[in-house]
Amino acid sequence: MGGMHGGYTRGAALMAGLLLALTAAVTAGCSAGGGGSAGPGTTDDTHGTDGTDGGAAQHGSGLWVDPDTPAARQVEQWEAQGREADAEALRLIAEQPIAEWPQAQHDPGPRVREVARAADAQDRTAVFVAYNIPHRDCGQYSQGGAADGDAYLDWIGSLAEGIGDTRAIVVLEPDAVPHLLDGCTAEMYHERRYELLSGAVDRLAELPRTRVYLDAGNPSWVQDVRRLADALRRAGVRRADGFALNVSNYQTTEDVVAYGTRLSGLLDGAGFVIDTSRNGNGPAQGQGEESWCNPPGRALGDPPTLDTGLPLVDAFLWIKRPGESDGECRGGPRAGEWWPEYALGLAREAQRRQG
């Protein structure tokens, strides 16, 4: 755990400000209920990869930047339309490394291999999210997943083969463990889910340069960290490199670090990664039960990096792809679909915070 496949370097200091790295990149012209994650990654976007440097060298995160995301294409479209200010704001998303969510209903191997090889060609780390567990999201906005356990393990195997010996981070099954604890997933599925998660950890841990982080929800969700730690152990976290927090949610980095530190203390000092993609303004207040679903007024958070300066925090990652919908709430499209207006709002709020 926490270095099973070789640790990443951690720097001496935390990010000095929310958007300093983001703004520097632009200035230089480089290119669920109960606090759940609202499961992004159902998008059917199957864009190609041309292998060009999408800006990773400039911001020095060590993570690969896809030059052909929906955000990058939106920037090009707005520039062609003369919307220069909007395009400039959206570069705060387009020029950052963002996780790849392989499609659940298709063989993930070809796309994963394409991304992994493009990242490897630049000596960068690709970030993937495995989000295909059977009975996913308890029938909510991101319902779906593999038809059964065998299909799921086959899918994980194809994902692993696509990564091969390249450098990668895999965030394993957002919501899957917390949903076993909050009453959302039927009891009849619990034992098999633990088996499947454990099997997925084992398969991915075989890869020589892949680090695996099992999702553990966020601080607003499971309050009993001892119970959560027990569930994570049953799901195989001891054979992973740690756990992931705040996926698709908005809890502040400070709160997530405190929560993760408590949880780590129950897991033999396991490291963790934090989704900072949309937590710049923290969680929405007074938004009702679906405060996690496309809340207004949110902002981009700390830029992705493998160098957090925090001893237990292995990375800040943009796991949820900023600008992709949480679900059909507040006028949003289906979960995982690109929503340019929401993306622009995140970027504008980030600019406003910077002053």
KEPA-196814 format. One record per residue (C-alpha): x negated, z negated, y; residue number from 1. Coordinates in Angstrom, 2 decimals. Layout:
BEGIN
X, Z, Y, NUM;
...
***
This chain:
BEGIN
0.00, 0.00, 0.00, 1;
-1.06, 0.58, 3.60, 2;
-4.01, 2.83, 2.77, 3;
-3.43, 3.87, -0.81, 4;
-4.50, 7.44, 0.00, 5;
-6.90, 6.62, 2.82, 6;
-5.95, 5.11, 6.17, 7;
-5.57, 6.76, 9.55, 8;
-7.68, 5.70, 12.53, 9;
-5.98, 3.30, 14.95, 10;
-7.09, 3.29, 18.60, 11;
-7.94, 0.44, 20.90, 12;
-4.94, 0.55, 23.21, 13;
-1.22, 1.33, 23.21, 14;
0.20, 4.19, 25.25, 15;
-0.19, 3.29, 28.92, 16;
3.17, 4.76, 29.88, 17;
6.18, 6.38, 28.33, 18;
5.46, 9.96, 29.27, 19;
1.85, 10.15, 30.43, 20;
0.77, 12.19, 27.43, 21;
3.86, 14.37, 27.57, 22;
3.47, 15.13, 31.26, 23;
-0.24, 15.78, 30.94, 24;
0.48, 18.38, 28.28, 25;
3.03, 20.14, 30.46, 26;
0.84, 19.98, 33.59, 27;
-2.05, 21.48, 31.66, 28;
0.19, 24.33, 30.61, 29;
-0.12, 23.60, 26.91, 30;
2.18, 25.28, 25.53, 31;
25.42, 5.18, 10.84, 32;
27.70, 2.98, 11.40, 33;
26.25, -0.52, 11.33, 34;
23.17, 0.77, 13.10, 35;
22.56, 3.63, 10.69, 36;
20.46, 6.69, 11.33, 37;
23.24, 9.24, 11.59, 38;
21.28, 11.44, 9.23, 39;
19.83, 14.45, 10.99, 40;
18.31, 17.16, 8.91, 41;
21.38, 19.05, 7.78, 42;
20.46, 21.96, 9.99, 43;
20.23, 25.38, 8.39, 44;
17.44, 26.51, 10.71, 45;
15.02, 28.57, 8.63, 46;
12.61, 29.80, 11.29, 47;
9.21, 31.11, 10.32, 48;
5.75, 29.80, 11.14, 49;
3.07, 31.97, 12.66, 50;
0.21, 29.49, 12.26, 51;
-0.69, 29.44, 15.95, 52;
-1.67, 26.24, 17.70, 53;
1.54, 24.94, 19.23, 54;
-0.20, 22.38, 21.43, 55;
-1.53, 19.80, 18.98, 56;
-5.09, 20.24, 20.18, 57;
-4.13, 19.36, 23.73, 58;
-2.28, 16.12, 23.10, 59;
-4.63, 15.00, 20.35, 60;
-2.01, 13.30, 18.19, 61;
-3.48, 14.62, 14.95, 62;
-0.01, 15.92, 14.06, 63;
1.05, 19.54, 13.68, 64;
3.26, 21.20, 16.29, 65;
5.67, 23.88, 15.11, 66;
5.56, 26.69, 17.69, 67;
8.98, 28.01, 16.67, 68;
11.45, 25.12, 16.85, 69;
14.90, 25.44, 18.43, 70;
13.48, 23.66, 21.48, 71;
10.64, 26.16, 21.80, 72;
13.03, 29.08, 21.50, 73;
15.33, 27.47, 24.07, 74;
12.44, 27.22, 26.53, 75;
11.79, 30.93, 26.14, 76;
15.48, 31.74, 26.63, 77;
15.80, 29.62, 29.76, 78;
12.63, 31.08, 31.22, 79;
14.05, 34.57, 30.69, 80;
17.23, 33.44, 32.46, 81;
15.31, 32.04, 35.40, 82;
16.09, 28.42, 34.54, 83;
12.51, 27.37, 35.20, 84;
13.19, 23.69, 35.94, 85;
15.24, 23.25, 32.78, 86;
12.62, 25.08, 30.72, 87;
9.88, 22.88, 32.16, 88;
11.81, 19.73, 31.24, 89;
12.49, 20.95, 27.72, 90;
8.78, 21.52, 27.13, 91;
8.58, 17.75, 26.80, 92;
10.24, 18.31, 23.42, 93;
9.03, 21.78, 22.50, 94;
5.34, 20.95, 22.78, 95;
5.40, 17.80, 20.65, 96;
5.01, 17.41, 16.87, 97;
8.42, 16.90, 15.28, 98;
9.28, 16.16, 11.65, 99;
10.44, 18.87, 9.29, 100;
13.65, 18.14, 7.33, 101;
13.69, 20.45, 4.26, 102;
17.17, 21.71, 3.47, 103;
18.98, 19.64, 0.90, 104;
20.99, 22.43, -0.69, 105;
18.04, 24.75, -1.26, 106;
14.67, 24.74, -2.97, 107;
12.44, 23.00, -0.40, 108;
9.21, 24.37, -1.83, 109;
8.78, 27.63, 0.13, 110;
9.43, 26.13, 3.59, 111;
7.42, 22.99, 2.86, 112;
4.53, 25.11, 1.64, 113;
4.70, 27.25, 4.79, 114;
4.59, 24.22, 7.08, 115;
1.94, 22.42, 5.05, 116;
-0.38, 25.43, 5.05, 117;
0.09, 26.04, 8.78, 118;
-0.80, 22.41, 9.51, 119;
-3.75, 22.51, 7.14, 120;
-5.12, 25.62, 8.86, 121;
-5.32, 23.58, 12.07, 122;
-6.62, 20.44, 10.33, 123;
-3.42, 18.65, 11.31, 124;
-0.94, 16.42, 9.51, 125;
2.56, 17.71, 8.78, 126;
5.50, 15.29, 8.77, 127;
8.37, 15.76, 6.34, 128;
11.62, 13.87, 5.76, 129;
13.08, 13.75, 2.27, 130;
16.82, 13.38, 2.82, 131;
18.70, 14.44, -0.28, 132;
19.58, 11.31, -2.25, 133;
22.89, 11.59, -4.17, 134;
25.88, 10.12, -2.29, 135;
23.96, 10.41, 0.96, 136;
25.36, 8.76, 4.10, 137;
28.36, 7.31, 2.25, 138;
30.53, 10.34, 3.03, 139;
30.00, 10.11, 6.80, 140;
28.69, 12.78, 9.21, 141;
25.65, 13.63, 7.06, 142;
27.30, 13.35, 3.68, 143;
25.95, 15.40, 0.83, 144;
22.74, 15.15, -1.10, 145;
21.76, 16.26, -4.56, 146;
24.49, 16.70, -7.14, 147;
22.94, 14.15, -9.49, 148;
19.76, 12.26, -10.25, 149;
18.10, 15.04, -12.21, 150;
18.74, 17.55, -9.43, 151;
17.29, 15.09, -6.95, 152;
14.08, 14.53, -8.88, 153;
13.70, 18.30, -9.30, 154;
14.08, 18.67, -5.52, 155;
11.47, 15.98, -4.88, 156;
9.16, 17.70, -7.34, 157;
9.47, 20.99, -5.49, 158;
8.80, 19.26, -2.17, 159;
5.69, 17.63, -3.65, 160;
4.45, 20.93, -5.04, 161;
4.90, 22.51, -1.63, 162;
2.71, 19.87, 0.00, 163;
0.04, 20.02, -2.67, 164;
-3.34, 18.83, -1.48, 165;
-2.66, 19.22, 2.24, 166;
-2.47, 16.28, 4.66, 167;
1.11, 15.07, 5.10, 168;
3.38, 12.15, 5.88, 169;
6.71, 11.88, 4.05, 170;
9.50, 9.64, 5.33, 171;
11.58, 8.95, 2.27, 172;
15.37, 8.88, 2.41, 173;
16.65, 7.57, 5.75, 174;
19.49, 5.05, 5.25, 175;
19.24, 5.00, 1.44, 176;
18.05, 1.40, 1.09, 177;
20.02, -0.14, 4.00, 178;
23.21, 1.49, 2.72, 179;
22.73, -0.44, -0.52, 180;
22.87, -3.67, 1.47, 181;
25.66, -3.09, 3.99, 182;
28.48, -2.40, 1.55, 183;
28.58, 1.31, 2.34, 184;
27.30, 2.65, -0.99, 185;
29.46, 1.83, -4.00, 186;
27.98, -0.74, -6.37, 187;
28.22, 1.71, -9.27, 188;
25.50, 3.84, -7.68, 189;
23.01, 1.09, -6.83, 190;
20.89, 0.89, -9.96, 191;
20.47, 4.66, -10.20, 192;
19.55, 4.90, -6.53, 193;
16.78, 2.35, -6.95, 194;
15.50, 4.33, -9.94, 195;
15.55, 7.59, -8.01, 196;
13.78, 6.17, -4.97, 197;
11.15, 4.59, -7.17, 198;
10.65, 7.87, -8.99, 199;
10.35, 9.76, -5.72, 200;
7.72, 7.31, -4.47, 201;
5.72, 7.76, -7.66, 202;
5.87, 11.56, -7.50, 203;
4.83, 11.76, -3.87, 204;
2.14, 9.09, -4.25, 205;
0.42, 11.38, -6.75, 206;
-0.48, 13.75, -3.92, 207;
-4.09, 13.19, -2.79, 208;
-3.58, 13.34, 1.01, 209;
0.07, 12.39, 1.43, 210;
1.27, 9.09, 2.83, 211;
4.76, 7.92, 1.84, 212;
6.97, 5.62, 3.94, 213;
10.25, 4.34, 2.52, 214;
12.98, 4.07, 5.12, 215;
14.04, 0.52, 6.05, 216;
16.65, 1.10, 8.77, 217;
16.30, -0.54, 12.17, 218;
16.50, -4.00, 13.79, 219;
20.21, -3.72, 14.60, 220;
21.18, -3.05, 11.00, 221;
20.03, -5.41, 8.22, 222;
19.44, -8.80, 9.77, 223;
18.32, -10.55, 6.57, 224;
14.77, -9.23, 6.27, 225;
14.14, -11.14, 3.05, 226;
17.01, -9.34, 1.39, 227;
15.74, -6.05, 2.79, 228;
12.22, -6.74, 1.52, 229;
13.59, -7.42, -1.98, 230;
15.50, -4.13, -1.91, 231;
12.46, -2.20, -0.73, 232;
10.39, -3.67, -3.54, 233;
13.01, -2.56, -6.06, 234;
12.82, 0.91, -4.54, 235;
9.06, 1.13, -5.04, 236;
7.63, 0.29, -1.61, 237;
4.63, -1.45, -3.17, 238;
3.49, 1.92, -4.51, 239;
4.12, 3.65, -1.19, 240;
2.03, 3.41, 1.97, 241;
4.62, 1.32, 3.78, 242;
8.03, 1.72, 5.37, 243;
9.70, 3.61, 8.22, 244;
11.86, 2.14, 10.99, 245;
14.28, 3.34, 13.67, 246;
14.87, 6.77, 12.16, 247;
17.41, 8.56, 14.38, 248;
18.12, 5.34, 16.23, 249;
17.40, 4.05, 19.72, 250;
15.98, 0.53, 19.35, 251;
13.08, -0.13, 21.70, 252;
9.57, 0.14, 20.37, 253;
8.96, -3.50, 21.27, 254;
11.94, -4.68, 19.23, 255;
11.05, -2.43, 16.31, 256;
7.45, -3.65, 16.24, 257;
8.63, -7.27, 16.16, 258;
11.12, -6.53, 13.37, 259;
8.61, -4.49, 11.39, 260;
6.00, -7.22, 11.69, 261;
8.44, -9.75, 10.19, 262;
9.29, -7.38, 7.36, 263;
5.63, -6.53, 6.76, 264;
4.87, -10.22, 6.35, 265;
7.20, -10.24, 3.35, 266;
5.62, -7.09, 1.90, 267;
1.97, -8.08, 1.68, 268;
1.12, -6.71, 5.12, 269;
2.49, -3.20, 4.56, 270;
2.05, -0.77, 7.42, 271;
4.95, 1.09, 8.99, 272;
5.84, 4.07, 11.15, 273;
8.35, 4.10, 14.00, 274;
10.67, 6.87, 15.15, 275;
10.24, 6.92, 18.94, 276;
11.93, 10.26, 19.51, 277;
14.89, 8.97, 21.55, 278;
14.27, 5.29, 22.29, 279;
12.91, 5.57, 25.83, 280;
15.98, 3.88, 27.31, 281;
16.71, 1.72, 24.30, 282;
20.12, 1.60, 22.59, 283;
23.35, 2.41, 24.38, 284;
25.54, -0.51, 25.39, 285;
29.33, -0.63, 25.31, 286;
29.71, 2.57, 23.29, 287;
31.80, 1.11, 20.47, 288;
31.22, 1.37, 16.74, 289;
29.49, 4.74, 16.97, 290;
26.95, 3.71, 19.58, 291;
24.32, 5.44, 17.44, 292;
26.07, 8.83, 17.55, 293;
24.99, 11.08, 20.43, 294;
25.09, 8.27, 23.00, 295;
24.75, 9.41, 26.61, 296;
21.89, 8.44, 28.88, 297;
19.17, 8.16, 26.24, 298;
15.57, 9.27, 26.84, 299;
12.56, 10.51, 24.91, 300;
10.27, 7.70, 23.79, 301;
6.55, 7.29, 23.19, 302;
4.86, 10.57, 22.22, 303;
3.99, 11.01, 18.54, 304;
0.54, 9.79, 17.57, 305;
-1.44, 8.46, 14.63, 306;
-3.37, 6.25, 17.04, 307;
-0.96, 3.51, 18.13, 308;
-3.45, 0.73, 18.84, 309;
-1.25, -1.64, 16.82, 310;
-2.72, -2.98, 13.57, 311;
0.45, -2.64, 11.46, 312;
1.90, 0.48, 13.08, 313;
0.44, 3.54, 11.40, 314;
2.17, 6.06, 13.67, 315;
4.74, 6.76, 16.32, 316;
6.64, 9.78, 15.04, 317;
9.45, 11.97, 16.30, 318;
11.33, 11.88, 13.02, 319;
14.76, 12.67, 14.37, 320;
14.39, 16.04, 16.04, 321;
15.34, 15.43, 19.70, 322;
18.24, 17.62, 20.72, 323;
19.74, 17.95, 17.24, 324;
23.17, 16.36, 16.96, 325;
23.92, 13.08, 15.19, 326;
27.34, 14.40, 14.22, 327;
30.66, 15.61, 15.57, 328;
31.13, 12.86, 18.12, 329;
31.15, 12.93, 21.93, 330;
31.51, 16.71, 21.86, 331;
28.53, 17.29, 19.59, 332;
28.18, 19.94, 16.89, 333;
27.65, 19.16, 13.21, 334;
24.88, 16.73, 12.30, 335;
21.51, 18.43, 12.51, 336;
22.63, 21.35, 14.68, 337;
20.75, 22.13, 17.87, 338;
22.50, 20.95, 21.04, 339;
20.57, 22.16, 24.09, 340;
22.57, 20.16, 26.63, 341;
21.82, 16.90, 24.83, 342;
18.15, 17.86, 24.49, 343;
17.94, 18.52, 28.21, 344;
19.55, 15.16, 28.92, 345;
16.88, 13.37, 26.86, 346;
14.13, 15.20, 28.72, 347;
15.67, 14.63, 32.16, 348;
16.05, 10.91, 31.47, 349;
12.42, 10.77, 30.42, 350;
11.38, 12.47, 33.64, 351;
13.53, 10.06, 35.65, 352;
11.90, 7.06, 33.97, 353;
8.51, 8.37, 34.90, 354;
9.63, 8.49, 38.51, 355;
***
